[in-house]
């Protein structure tokens, strides 16, 4: 009598796995919808856990960042929302603000920087190093306005690898962006859709990292990129448990409700 029950259980597991696989394929193809349904985000979390669990892949951390970023872009194309953004190439007002990113995104950006500018004497490499050395001793630089060292001619020179926070930060008012440089109290009007896609993609990545015991903290992008660019083995060392970014300022502004949502994603993903 036990064998039929065991066979039935295996069939149920296989059926559940097929459903999960279809859900993953759907979010990779169609992105995250502009709704409160967390099922697509759970599916993305499961997929990122799979990627990060491939211990034979030394680039699995940066690969997971690329997938989360890709889902954000697909979501934006599939469900663009009703409001047009004022941002255009050469408009870099928001690129003077404090930016933090997760380690996988930092590593992915560092790979691109090293590939595009292998020489430490390249102007962008020099800017990355000099800005970090000059400005990151302060305990808190959230109030500073410093141009991102990866900017070139007012445009991001590593645009394809920019972190989710950069992808999700857009404005529907150029005037507000300009005024905010002199007055930090000026609010930048963003689009609800873009914020939603950025948040869901980032939360899925954080949840996958946390579920596997990896750091899901966010670090000051400028300083962290300097560390990762200067240290080609940063990804392998970080995955092995070494505190590669121990001296980099951590972003402590994360809201408690985001932590709660991360835990909810982990629970729903079955991790």
N, C-alpha and C positions, 0 to 999 in steps of 0.2 A: 504493500500500500504506500510505502514511503517514496518509491521511485516515481510514480506519476506526479506526486506533489512536487518533487524535486525538478522534474522535467517542466512542469507548469511554471515553477518559479524562474527557471532559466528562460523560458519563453517570454515571461513578463519583463525580465531584465533586458532581454534583447529588444523587445518592443519599446521599452522606456529609452534605451540607448538610441534607437532609431529616431524617436521623437526629439531627443536632445540634439542629435546630429542635424536634423532638419532645422531646428531652431537656430543652431549655430550658423548653418549655411545661409539662413534667411537674414540674420543680422549682418553677416559679412557681405551679402549681396545688396540688401535694401537699407541697411543702417538702422538707426534707432528712430522710431516715430516720435512726433511731438505730442505725446500723450503721457499719462501717469502710469501706464502699464510698465512694470519693471521686468517683465519676462525677457525682452530683448537684451536688457542690461545683464540679467542673470546668465543668458546664453553667452554673451561676450565674456563675462567673468569665467565661465567654464572653459571657454576656448583659450583664454589667456593663461589659465592654470595649466592647461595641457601644454602650451608652448613653454612656459617657465619650468615645467617638470621634465623637459627633455635634457637630461643632464649631459648627454653626449654633444650638445650644441653649445659651444662657448659663447655664442652671441645671442642666446635666448632672451636675455634681458632687453637688449636693444631691439630685438625682433618683436617682443611683446609691445614695446612702445610704438613701433611702426604700425602694428595691427590696430591698436587703440586709436591712433591718429587717422588711419585709413577709414575706420568706421565713422569717425567724426566727419570727415570729408564726404563720405557717401551719404550720411544723414543729411548734411547741408544741401547736397545736390538733389536728393530725392524729396526733401521736405524743406524748401528754402524759407518759408515764412513770408508774411506780407510786407515786411519793411526792408527797403533797400539800405545798404550801409554807405556811409560817406567815404570810407577808406579807399584809397587808390595807391598804386605804386608811387613811391616817393613821399608819401604821407607817413611820417614816422613819429608823430607826437607821442603816441603811447609807448614807443620804444625807448622812452627816457625814464620809465618807471621801474620800481622794484619788481622783479620777476622771479618766481620760484618754480621749480619743476621736480618731478620724481626722478629717482636715479636712472631708471631705464631710459627716460627721455634725454637726460643729460648725457648718458653714454652714447645714445644714437646720434645726438648732435655732435659730440666729440669725434665720432667715427667720420662724419661727413667733413668736419673741419680739417681733420688730418689728411683725408683723401684729397680734398680740394687744394689745400695749402700744406704740403708735406714739409716745407722748410720752416724752421722756427723763425727765420728772418722775414717771412711774408708779413706784409703790413697788418693783416687781420690777426695773425698769431701774436705779433708784437703788441697790438692793442689789447687783446685778451689778457696777456700777461701783465701789461703795465696798469691797466684799470684795476685788476684784481689786487695787485701789490699795493696800489695807492689807496684804495677805498674800502677794503673789506676788514680793516682792523676795528672799525666801529661796531659796537654791540648791536646797533639797529640802524639800518640804512633805508628803512621803508619811507622816510621823508625826503630822501635825496632824489635829485633828478639828474641822472647820468645816462648819456646815450649808450645803447647797447654796442659793444665793440664789434659785433658781427655786422653792423650796419655799414653799407657802402653806397655812397651817393643817395642817401636817404632811403635805401631799400635793404631788405634782409638778404644777405649774400648766401645764406643757407636756408632759404625759404622752405624747401621741401622737407627739412628736418626740424622746423621750428616746433616748440612744445605745444601741448594742448592749450595752455593758458594764453599763448600768443594767437593761436588759431581761433580761440573762442572770444577774444577781446576785440570787439569792433564797435564802431560808433555810428549813429545815424545823424550826428551833428558835428561837423568840422569845427564850428565856432566853439562848441563846448570843449573840444580837445585842446584848442589853442589857449583858451582861458584857463584851463586846468593846470597848465604849466606854471602859471604865476599864482594860482589860487587852488590849493589842494582840496578845498571844500566844494569845488564845482563838480557836479555829478556828470559822468559820461553816460549818455543814454545808449544802451546796448539793445540788442534784439533778444526777446525771450527764447526764441528757438535756438539761437546760437549758444546761449548760456546753458540751455537744457542739454544740448548735444555734448558740449564740453564737459559738463558736470557728470553726465552718465558715463561717458567714455573714460574719464579720469577715475571715477569711483570704481569702475570695473577693473581697471589696472591696479588701483590701490588694494582692492579686495583680493585679487589674485596674488599679489605680493604678500599680503598679510597672512593669507591662508597657508602659504608655504614657508612662513617664518622669515621672510625677507623684509627689509626695511621699506616701508611705504611712506616715509617722510618726504617732505619737499625741501629743497635746498636752494640757496641763492644761486641763480643760474650762472651769473658771470664768474663767480669764484669757483663753483663746481665744474664748470666747463674748462676753466684753466687747469684744474687738477686732472681732469680726465684726458685732456688733450696732451698734457705733459707726460702722462703715464699710460703708455699704450696697453699695458696689461690691466688697466683699471677694471674692466668688466669681469675678467676672470677672477681677479682678486676679490672684488666685491661679492661675487657669487659664492666664493669660498668662505665668506664670513669676515673678511678683513675690513676694518673701518676706514675705507679709502677716503671718505669725505668727513672725517671726524672734526677737522678744523674749519669746515665750511659752515657758515651761519644757516641754521635750520629755520624754516618758516613756522612760527608758532601761532599763526593766526587762524588755523583751521577750526571751523565751527563744530561744536559737539554733535549737532544733528548729522553732519557728514560722517562722523565716526560711527554713529548709530546705523546709518545707511550702509556703510561698508560691512558692518557685522551682519546686517540683513541680507546683503548679497551673498556673503559667505555661507550663511545658513541655507539660503534658497538654492545655491549652487551645489549643495551637498558636499562641500569641502571639509 
